[in-house]
Structures are given as structure tokens and as C-alpha cells.
Amino acid sequence: MRLKALDKKYFYSRITSSNVQKSEKWLGYLAGPAGALLLNAVLLSYLNVYYTDVLKLTHVWGGAFLAALPIISKTIDAITNVIMGQIIERTRSKQGKARPWLLISAPLMAVTGILLFTVPGSSETVQVVWVILSYNLFYSFAYTIYNMSHTLMVPLSTRDIEQRGVLAVFNNVSAIMVTGIIVALIFPMMVLPALGVDQRKWIMAMSVISILAFPLTLLEYYFTRERVTEETAGRKQQEVPLKEQLKAVFTDKYWVIIILYFLIHTFGTNLKNISFVYYCNYVLGTYNDGITQTKINVIGGLPMGLGIFIVWPLAKRFGKRNLTIAGYVLYALGGIICLTDPRNMTIVLAGQFIKSMGALPKAYVFLALFADVLDHVEWKAGFRVDGLSASVQTIIVTMGYGFSNGLFNILLARSGYTAPVMTDGKTVAAVQNLAVQKAIIFSYLGLEVITAVVLIILLAFLTVEKVVEKEQAEIRARL
């Protein structure tokens, strides 16, 4: 697919150097992704709350609607991810193969993000139809286009391992720190108590966040560059059949391991993120008290801030894989501490601090490890599989979120969850029964202890760092 429209100079990247520049790091990988990642982070944390507490859809179809919606929709999303991955793989332009889709996604995310919340106050059937359509327009269309292209920017930015590692850190700082300040601190402390269950206020707040994603995504487009794609620019490139790409990746042990790692990690993290607000509202604190979520997020955010300075030096010294394994040991230990008394704020905060320290490596170095694996597959197969790999990764994200969201919603419905109500202009929350509380505790704390142990074992076999520099040299010699 040749995108000739992007040959105009006003579509050119503002990054012209062969080496990574400061403006690339700060604007392309830190500030640029912040808008889309912020929108997605808010949706991951609070869209389900909007459905259960504001629209009160928990018991629609006997609880089946909110259980089936994310599972079926994310299945559709998975299909569109495969299609989008192949579109990226076949895209040809002076701006690369992934970057052009950042530009296209910018207005689409803004519009569909607003549609998610402007559900009309009509009949239940109308609301259900609107939710289904808006949910799929955002996740299966707009955000798929963005996320597929965004995921590939670090692997396609450069082959220099150190520079690529720095970009991976900046990319994750955007996701963890920029979105964390708003989603983890400002939103629960100031925004949620003000919104309550008033739909009009929710629409206003989410419209602002959706619109903000537009200019920031443009910033990501203009201040990134695909140096790896440019290596073969001007040459006739053979389009590798999907069947051959699938054979190449599924017969490569490192690729299989990194994908399994991402699958297990994503499912546990998604279930934790979805249940977090409910855990703070009904187990550890009171409904939208503005304090409980903030305390946990502050404790979790402090180590993440330190990670900017310490993770990459430690990864260079001990190895990305080894540091990640050590992190998961701490992560499991912190989870076990929380489970000893999940209703005790002091114990939970102590456990969360240890978990956050353990989460540093997996948060900051995954993209660099992923890029190493993609280079290894290229060395072994003779062609790159960026689009397919990004498709599989985003399929895992989408399907993982769908199944974890559906599982959590059916747990709420079956255990007897009661939504809050508006009384005299104020939000009044119900006291949830013991079964609901146990379901929330398992979702927020229990599952991630199990997944941490599994991932420690799995990562022991990911030894790609030992061979990647030699393989990169051989790849360059072929060009």
C-alpha cells in the first residue's frame, strides 16, 4: 500500500539525524504518546465503573451483557488487529510503514472517545446498542490503528541497543508517570468525587481527555522516525505471505516465550486494574472517598519515578531479563503481604510498595526485550515480522482485557453487586456482601501472585540478549 499523500514536505518527520535526538525522546516518546495513553488508561480504570455505576448495566440480561460485551468485542478487535498488522507490513511511504497510521488515528480517537460516554438516556435497548457500537468503534477501529503503530515505534526507531533502550524507557515514562499523575492521583482525589454518578459531568470530563489526545498524537507523529524501515527504502521489497510469517514466529523459541510472557502478564494486570476502583471503594475504603485510591497510587508511583533513573543502568549491568526476574520475585512477595490482611491499610500499603519496586523492570524494559526478539527473528528468517508481532501483541492486550473484564463483571453480577444511587443530588453507595468483597480481593491481589511465579519460571528461558548483538552485525552485513 503506497501512501503518496504523505510525500508532501509538511508531512515529513522533524527528526533528521541518524542518531536519537533529545527532541525525539522528549516530544516523540514522552509527550506525544501521553494523550492516547492517558485516554486509554482512564478507560481501562473507569469505563467499567461508568457502565456499572452510572448507566447501571450490571444486571442487564441477568448480568450477561457486561460479561459478553468485552469478550465478543475484543474478539472482533483481535481480528482487526491482524488486519491492521498486515496493512502496516504492506504500507510504503517516505514516512515509514507504522508512523503514517499515527497521523490517521489522531482524529479518530478523539471522536470515538467522546462517543463512548454520550450514551442517550433512552430505553435499555437503545443504550445497549449505543454501548456496543461506540465500544467497537473506539477499540476495534480507532485505538487499534493507534496502538498497532505506536507499539512498533521503538523497535523501528533504531538498531542501536542503548538508544533503543533509552526510547523504551521514555515511552514507558509517558505511560507510567504522565498518565499515572492524572489517573492515579488527580482523578480519584478530585475528579471522581466531583463526577459521582452524574452522566453529564462524565461526558464533559471525558470529552476534554479525548480531545487532548488529538494534538499530542500529532506530536508523536512529527517527532519520531523509522530508521530501521529506511534501511531498505528504495529497494523492491518482497511481500512475505502470512503463512510464512506465522511459521517463522511460531518456530522461534524466543518469540514464543516473549509472547507467552506478555499474555500471562497482561491478563493478571488487566484484572487487577479493572478491580482496583472497586477494591478501594468496597474493601479498603469508602466510595470515591478521594483518599484510598490516592494513597495506594502514591505508594505505587514513588518507585516508578525512581525507575526513570535506575532501571536502565541496572539492566545494562545485570541484563534486562535477569532484572525482570528479580522484579517478579519482589512482586510476588508484595502481593503475599497484602493478602495477609487485605482490609488493613498499613499492611496493604507496605505490600504495594514492595510490588511497585518489583514492577519497575517489567514496566520499563519490556519494549527493549521485545525489540531484541524481533531482531533475532529477522536474523533467523531473513525478513522482519514487525506487523505480525504487533498484531499478536495487541491481540493479547485486547483479548486479555476482554476476558478479564468479562470475568470480573460476571463475578460481580453472580455475587450480588449493588450499584450506588443518587439521593438528593448525592451519590449513596451500598455495602457489598462478603461474596462480592472476596471476588474483588482475588481480582485485585490474588491472581497476580500466581502469575508472578509463573513468569519467573518462563523468563528463565529467555536468553536472547546473549546473541542479539552478534545477530545484528550479521543483519547489517546482509544489507
Secondary structure, 3 states (H helix, E strand, C coil): CECHHHHCHHHCCCCCCCCCCHHHHHHHHHHCCHHHHHHHHHHHHHHHHHHHHHCCCCCHHHHHHHHHHHHHHHHHHHHHHHHHHHHHHCCECCCCCCHHHHHHHHHHHHHHHHHCCCCCCCCHHHHHHHHHHHHHHHHHHHHHHHHHHHHHHHHHHCCCHHHHHHHHHHHHHHHHHHHHHHHHHHHHHHHHHHHCCCHHHHHHHHHHHHHHHHHHHHHHHHCCCCHHHHCCCCCCCCCCCHHHHHHHHHCCHHHHHHHHHHHHHHHHHHHHHHHHHHHHHHHHCCCCCCCHHHHHHHHHHHHHHHHHHHHHHHHHHHCHHHHHHHHHHHHHHHHHHHHHCCCCHHHHHHHHHHHHHHHHHHHHCHHHHHHHHHHHHHHHHCCCCHHHHHHHHHHHHHHHHHHHHHHHHHHHHHHCCCCCEEECCEEECCCCCHHHHHHHHHHHHHHHHHHHHHHHHHHCCCCHHHCHHHHHHHHHHHC
